[in-house]
Amino acid sequence: SETLFFEMADRLAEDGWRELGYEYINIDDCWSAKQRDAAGRLVPDPERFPRGIKALADYVHARGLKLGIYGDLGTLTCGGYPGTTLDRVKQDAQTFAEWGVDMLKLDGCYSSGEEQAEGYPEMARALNATGRPIVYSCSWPAYQGGLPPKVNYTILAEVCNLWRNYDDIQDSWDSVLSILDWFSANQDVLQPAAGPSHWNDPDMLIIGNFGLSYEQSRSQMALWTVMAAPLLMSTDLRTISQSAKEILQNRLMIQINQDPLGIQGRRIVKEKSHIEVFLRPLSQAASALVFFSRRTDMPFLYTTSLAKLHFPEDAVYEVQDVYSGKIISGLKTGDSFSVVINPSGVVMWYLYPMALPAQPWHFVRQQAPG
């Protein structure tokens, strides 16, 4: 009900989340009445949202936050509530704008591929025509298998600000791994599609819920950050544990996630020892490295060098461990180093060049257009 959203807005505003950039509070499916009104407009459920969405938006805005809402391009939403058919796109966009909504997730249940191809770009035009800035999250590619030739990422980047490519996340480690595997297997297609204002969305963070251990929670945060994923929490901020809160409020992690270059990272190493390494190039020639263990037996001592990870020769870096805060100064590209990675855990490094060679390095070429 609306009480949940009022209380969650208070928590975002009062518990340090807003200052870190967690500013959207998003309503998912099932918020509306089962029928549109006499004029054909969507209306909120009168029992659960008695004050209406506009009052909720006003409350959220008064706390320096933004409100997101859910729609579905089809006859019904996935939960069986009124959908937005093609003839309703402009009307619903106008309704959301009048309510003061700041973000729209548009799902794709109960619609055909043809309707989606027409409707998703049409909603983008309709939202823009309202004159209100509304972030637009599309589920379009997820309903088309997420890959070319069915999905045209060039068109998608022009139409949507973020998009769901793949399956809904479940509250389990297996689900996190399945999403990570799909994104890594298809990174040559997905990675160039992401950039400022147009992002791949591997779905929510499930940190603070029930399905992940402490190590797995740290892993999801690090891996989603290196994939330049939108950070959308799904936990109850009224009862969140201190350990989950510390992971979600890690300042350096959020700084890396929100890097202005907006380049999505890639998996660059997959070892027989079940250790994987992910790299994300950042602005000012910095980088983020994630050393990730898929092992389930014991902590693993992983030894490598920046040279083996294709960093430029003769460079020298200052390294900060994103979770522990520990700093290694003067790490040269050729230096061998070791990290201890816990089972299903990560070690994440932020690397900042102290001295760089004259030659720019090859990851600069991975920048997404725009």
MIMAR-925627 format. One record per residue (C-alpha): chain; residue number from 1; x, y, z. Coordinates in Angstrom, 2 decimals, padded with zeros to 5 digits. Each point is the difference from the previous one (the first is absolute). Layout:
N
A,NUM,X,Y,Z
...
//
This chain:
370
A,1,000.00,000.00,000.00
A,2,001.00,003.65,-000.13
A,3,001.18,-000.26,003.64
A,4,002.88,-002.22,-001.13
A,5,001.13,002.63,-002.50
A,6,-000.34,002.90,002.46
A,7,002.07,-001.92,002.54
A,8,002.61,-001.06,-002.56
A,9,000.34,003.60,-001.19
A,10,000.69,001.01,003.60
A,11,002.69,-002.65,000.29
A,12,001.68,001.07,-003.27
A,13,-000.01,003.62,001.16
A,14,001.06,-000.57,003.62
A,15,002.38,-002.98,-000.05
A,16,002.67,001.29,-002.37
A,17,-001.25,-001.61,-003.22
A,18,-001.02,003.17,-001.83
A,19,003.42,001.63,000.41
A,20,001.60,-003.04,-001.60
A,21,-002.23,000.28,-003.08
A,22,-002.84,-002.40,000.86
A,23,-002.69,002.50,-000.95
A,24,-002.69,-001.92,-001.89
A,25,-002.71,-001.88,001.86
A,26,-001.79,-002.24,-002.49
A,27,-003.48,-001.52,000.11
A,28,-000.21,-003.35,-001.79
A,29,-003.02,-001.84,-001.47
A,30,-003.46,-000.26,001.64
A,31,-000.32,003.61,001.19
A,32,-003.05,000.89,-002.11
A,33,-003.69,-000.70,000.26
A,34,-001.20,-002.94,-002.10
A,35,-001.91,002.36,-002.31
A,36,000.77,003.32,-001.66
A,37,-002.30,002.94,000.86
A,38,-002.88,001.30,-002.17
A,39,002.44,002.11,-002.04
A,40,002.23,-003.02,-000.60
A,41,002.73,001.16,002.40
A,42,002.06,-002.25,002.24
A,43,-000.92,000.48,003.66
A,44,001.78,-001.26,003.13
A,45,-001.65,-002.62,002.18
A,46,-002.25,002.13,002.26
A,47,000.53,-002.15,003.08
A,48,003.78,-000.35,-000.21
A,49,000.75,003.47,-001.39
A,50,-002.88,002.09,001.41
A,51,001.87,003.30,-000.39
A,52,000.96,-000.74,-003.59
A,53,003.33,-000.11,-001.79
A,54,000.31,003.80,-000.28
A,55,-000.03,000.35,003.82
A,56,002.61,-002.75,000.26
A,57,002.17,001.73,-002.61
A,58,-000.30,003.29,001.89
A,59,001.07,-001.72,003.23
A,60,002.97,-001.64,-001.73
A,61,001.04,003.26,-001.71
A,62,-000.18,001.90,003.29
A,63,002.73,-002.30,001.29
A,64,002.29,000.63,-002.97
A,65,-000.90,-003.32,-001.60
A,66,-001.64,-001.16,-003.23
A,67,-002.88,-002.37,-000.68
A,68,-000.09,-002.83,-002.51
A,69,-003.04,-001.94,-001.20
A,70,-000.78,-003.14,-002.01
A,71,-001.95,-000.52,-003.19
A,72,-000.35,-002.77,-002.54
A,73,-000.19,000.26,-003.76
A,74,-002.82,-002.48,-000.51
A,75,-003.61,-000.80,000.77
A,76,000.89,-000.81,003.64
A,77,002.99,000.44,002.29
A,78,001.87,-003.16,001.00
A,79,-002.04,000.02,003.23
A,80,-003.33,000.30,-001.83
A,81,-000.67,003.73,000.40
A,82,-000.93,002.39,-002.85
A,83,002.75,000.19,-002.61
A,84,000.94,002.78,-002.40
A,85,-001.20,-000.98,-003.47
A,86,001.28,002.00,-002.96
A,87,-003.03,002.28,-000.01
A,88,000.65,000.89,003.68
A,89,003.72,000.84,-000.19
A,90,-000.37,003.79,-000.24
A,91,-002.75,000.12,002.62
A,92,001.98,-002.04,002.53
A,93,003.19,002.00,-000.58
A,94,-001.97,003.18,000.66
A,95,-001.56,-001.49,003.15
A,96,003.41,-000.98,001.39
A,97,001.39,003.48,-000.73
A,98,-002.98,001.70,001.66
A,99,000.53,-002.13,003.11
A,100,003.64,001.14,000.19
A,101,001.56,-003.36,-000.80
A,102,003.76,000.05,-000.70
A,103,000.58,-003.50,-001.38
A,104,-002.03,-002.59,-001.89
A,105,000.73,-003.69,-000.30
A,106,-001.97,-001.33,-002.97
A,107,-000.40,-003.78,000.03
A,108,-001.04,-002.14,-002.96
A,109,-002.47,-002.65,001.16
A,110,-003.02,-000.71,-002.23
A,111,001.40,001.72,-003.09
A,112,001.38,-001.21,-003.33
A,113,003.43,000.71,-001.47
A,114,-001.63,002.32,-002.53
A,115,-001.82,001.94,002.72
A,116,003.24,000.32,001.96
A,117,001.92,001.25,-003.05
A,118,-002.61,002.72,-000.44
A,119,-000.89,000.68,003.63
A,120,003.39,000.39,001.72
A,121,001.21,002.80,-002.33
A,122,-003.50,001.54,000.10
A,123,000.11,000.19,003.81
A,124,003.42,001.69,-000.18
A,125,-001.47,002.67,-002.28
A,126,-003.08,000.34,002.22
A,127,002.08,000.41,003.17
A,128,002.18,002.63,-001.67
A,129,-003.09,001.81,-001.25
A,130,-001.24,000.49,003.58
A,131,002.91,002.35,000.66
A,132,000.76,-001.77,003.28
A,133,003.37,-001.80,000.32
A,134,-000.93,-003.66,000.54
A,135,002.64,-002.74,000.04
A,136,-001.19,-002.78,-002.30
A,137,000.73,-003.64,000.86
A,138,-000.99,-002.48,-002.72
A,139,-000.51,-003.74,000.25
A,140,-000.06,-000.23,-003.80
A,141,003.22,-002.03,-000.62
A,142,-000.82,-002.51,002.76
A,143,-003.12,-001.01,-001.93
A,144,002.02,-000.42,-003.21
A,145,002.74,-002.23,001.42
A,146,002.41,002.85,000.73
A,147,002.24,-000.51,-003.03
A,148,000.31,001.03,-003.68
A,149,-001.39,-000.37,-002.56
A,150,-003.31,000.22,001.88
A,151,001.33,002.79,002.25
A,152,001.50,003.11,-001.60
A,153,002.08,001.65,002.71
A,154,000.62,003.11,-002.11
A,155,-003.73,000.70,-000.15
A,156,-000.43,-000.98,003.65
A,157,002.61,002.54,001.14
A,158,-001.86,002.74,-001.86
A,159,-003.38,-000.96,001.51
A,160,000.65,-001.08,003.62
A,161,002.18,001.12,002.90
A,162,000.36,-003.51,001.40
A,163,-001.35,-003.38,-000.97
A,164,-000.45,-003.48,001.36
A,165,001.84,-002.45,-002.25
A,166,-000.55,-003.28,001.77
A,167,-002.01,-001.99,002.58
A,168,-001.40,001.42,003.25
A,169,002.40,-000.43,002.90
A,170,-001.11,-002.34,002.79
A,171,001.18,000.20,003.61
A,172,002.71,-002.63,-000.48
A,173,003.69,-000.33,-000.79
A,174,-000.81,-002.30,-002.93
A,175,-002.06,002.80,-001.52
A,176,002.85,002.53,000.42
A,177,002.42,-002.42,-001.68
A,178,-002.37,-000.73,-002.89
A,179,-000.31,003.72,-000.74
A,180,003.76,000.52,000.31
A,181,000.66,-002.95,-002.32
A,182,-002.39,001.32,-002.65
A,183,001.48,003.50,000.12
A,184,003.57,-001.35,-000.16
A,185,-000.76,-002.43,-002.84
A,186,-001.56,002.83,-002.03
A,187,002.24,002.88,001.09
A,188,001.28,000.67,-003.52
A,189,-003.55,000.99,-000.97
A,190,-001.15,001.55,003.30
A,191,003.05,001.94,001.12
A,192,000.15,002.47,-002.93
A,193,-003.77,000.70,000.37
A,194,000.40,001.59,003.44
A,195,000.98,003.59,000.72
A,196,-001.21,003.21,001.60
A,197,-003.83,000.14,-000.13
A,198,-000.36,-003.49,-001.54
A,199,000.77,-002.95,002.25
A,200,-000.29,-003.79,000.08
A,201,-002.00,-000.97,003.09
A,202,000.78,-003.47,001.42
A,203,-002.85,000.55,002.51
A,204,-000.11,000.88,003.68
A,205,002.48,-000.38,002.81
A,206,-001.33,-002.69,002.36
A,207,002.44,000.97,002.77
A,208,-001.77,000.20,003.37
A,209,-002.66,-002.56,-000.89
A,210,000.19,-003.74,000.78
A,211,001.82,-001.85,-002.77
A,212,003.62,001.21,000.17
A,213,002.75,-000.58,002.52
A,214,002.21,002.89,001.11
A,215,002.69,-000.89,-002.56
A,216,-002.57,-000.42,-002.79
A,217,-001.53,003.37,000.87
A,218,003.42,001.66,-000.33
A,219,000.45,-001.82,-003.31
A,220,-003.29,001.16,-001.50
A,221,000.75,003.62,000.92
A,222,003.49,-000.14,-001.52
A,223,-001.05,-001.85,-003.15
A,224,-003.02,002.25,-000.65
A,225,002.26,003.03,000.52
A,226,002.59,-001.24,-002.46
A,227,-002.80,-000.72,-002.52
A,228,-001.13,003.65,000.28
A,229,-003.41,-001.23,001.15
A,230,-002.65,002.32,001.41
A,231,000.04,-000.59,003.76
A,232,-003.61,-000.74,000.95
A,233,-000.42,-001.33,003.54
A,234,-002.82,-002.41,000.84
A,235,000.27,-000.24,003.77
A,236,-002.02,001.41,002.90
A,237,001.97,003.01,001.19
A,238,-001.94,000.00,003.30
A,239,001.51,-003.32,001.07
A,240,003.23,-000.28,-002.04
A,241,003.00,-001.58,001.75
A,242,003.09,002.08,000.69
A,243,002.16,-002.25,-002.19
A,244,-002.34,000.34,-003.01
A,245,-000.21,003.75,000.54
A,246,003.80,000.32,000.03
A,247,000.26,-001.86,-003.32
A,248,-002.71,002.13,-001.66
A,249,001.41,003.24,001.42
A,250,003.65,-000.57,-000.98
A,251,000.99,003.45,-001.29
A,252,002.89,-001.07,-002.21
A,253,-002.14,-002.76,-001.53
A,254,-002.73,002.51,-000.90
A,255,002.58,002.43,-001.39
A,256,001.30,-002.76,-002.28
A,257,-003.52,-001.05,-001.01
A,258,-000.88,003.60,-000.89
A,259,003.25,000.71,-001.90
A,260,-000.72,002.73,-002.57
A,261,001.54,-001.90,-002.93
A,262,-002.73,-002.60,000.41
A,263,001.99,-002.86,-001.54
A,264,-001.33,-003.43,000.90
A,265,002.63,-002.43,001.28
A,266,000.86,-003.39,-001.43
A,267,001.14,-003.39,001.21
A,268,003.63,-000.20,-001.13
A,269,001.19,-003.23,001.68
A,270,-001.67,-003.34,000.67
A,271,002.36,-002.40,001.78
A,272,-000.21,-003.78,000.33
A,273,000.24,000.64,003.75
A,274,-003.50,001.61,-000.22
A,275,001.37,003.48,000.54
A,276,-001.24,002.72,-002.35
A,277,001.28,003.54,-000.48
A,278,-002.14,002.92,-001.13
A,279,001.32,003.40,-001.09
A,280,-001.79,003.32,-000.36
A,281,001.86,002.99,-001.51
A,282,-000.75,003.24,001.86
A,283,000.56,003.69,-000.59
A,284,003.45,001.57,000.54
A,285,001.70,-003.27,-001.06
A,286,-001.19,-001.76,003.17
A,287,-001.40,-003.55,000.04
A,288,-002.05,-002.35,002.13
A,289,001.02,-003.67,000.28
A,290,-002.16,-002.71,001.51
A,291,001.59,-003.34,000.90
A,292,-002.92,-002.39,000.38
A,293,000.02,-003.56,001.35
A,294,-002.58,-002.57,-001.09
A,295,001.59,-002.50,002.35
A,296,-002.05,-001.46,002.84
A,297,002.77,-001.73,001.96
A,298,002.36,002.49,001.64
A,299,001.73,003.37,-000.44
A,300,002.27,000.00,-003.05
A,301,003.38,001.72,-000.42
A,302,-000.01,001.46,-003.51
A,303,003.27,001.32,-001.43
A,304,000.30,002.13,-003.11
A,305,001.38,003.35,-001.21
A,306,-001.43,003.05,-001.73
A,307,002.12,-000.93,-003.04
A,308,-001.87,-003.32,-000.25
A,309,-003.24,002.01,000.13
A,310,001.21,002.11,-002.99
A,311,000.62,003.24,001.86
A,312,002.46,002.36,-001.76
A,313,003.69,-000.66,000.48
A,314,002.03,002.20,002.34
A,315,-003.06,001.39,001.80
A,316,-000.08,000.40,003.78
A,317,-003.24,-000.08,001.99
A,318,-001.37,000.80,003.38
A,319,-002.49,-002.74,000.90
A,320,-002.84,000.23,002.51
A,321,-001.92,-003.06,001.13
A,322,-003.61,001.12,-000.41
A,323,-001.30,-001.99,002.99
A,324,002.88,000.11,002.50
A,325,001.27,003.47,-000.94
A,326,003.60,-001.31,000.09
A,327,002.37,001.83,-002.37
A,328,002.91,-001.44,-001.98
A,329,002.25,002.74,-001.32
A,330,002.39,-000.26,-002.92
A,331,-001.28,-003.20,-001.64
A,332,001.82,-000.37,-003.33
A,333,-001.54,-001.76,-002.98
A,334,002.64,-002.73,000.13
A,335,-000.28,-000.67,003.74
A,336,-001.43,-003.34,001.03
A,337,-002.66,000.19,002.73
A,338,-002.40,-002.33,001.81
A,339,-003.53,000.40,001.32
A,340,-001.92,-002.35,002.30
A,341,-003.56,-000.45,-001.30
A,342,-002.64,-001.64,002.19
A,343,-002.40,-002.62,-001.46
A,344,-002.65,001.71,-002.16
A,345,001.68,003.26,001.03
A,346,001.93,002.83,-001.59
A,347,002.99,002.22,000.47
A,348,-000.61,003.33,-001.73
A,349,002.72,002.53,-000.81
A,350,-000.14,003.62,-001.07
A,351,003.21,000.80,-001.90
A,352,001.14,003.57,-000.58
A,353,003.11,000.73,-002.10
A,354,002.89,001.68,001.80
A,355,002.05,-000.02,-003.20
A,356,-001.18,-000.96,-003.47
A,357,001.95,-000.91,-003.14
A,358,-000.29,002.23,-003.06
A,359,-002.05,-002.54,-001.95
A,360,-003.74,-000.05,000.74
A,361,-001.24,-003.51,000.59
A,362,-002.43,-002.11,-001.91
A,363,-002.98,000.20,002.38
A,364,-000.55,003.62,-001.04
A,365,-001.33,-001.41,-003.28
A,366,-002.82,-001.73,001.86
A,367,-001.79,003.24,000.73
A,368,-003.61,-000.06,-001.00
A,369,-001.00,002.69,-002.54
A,370,-001.37,003.22,001.45
//
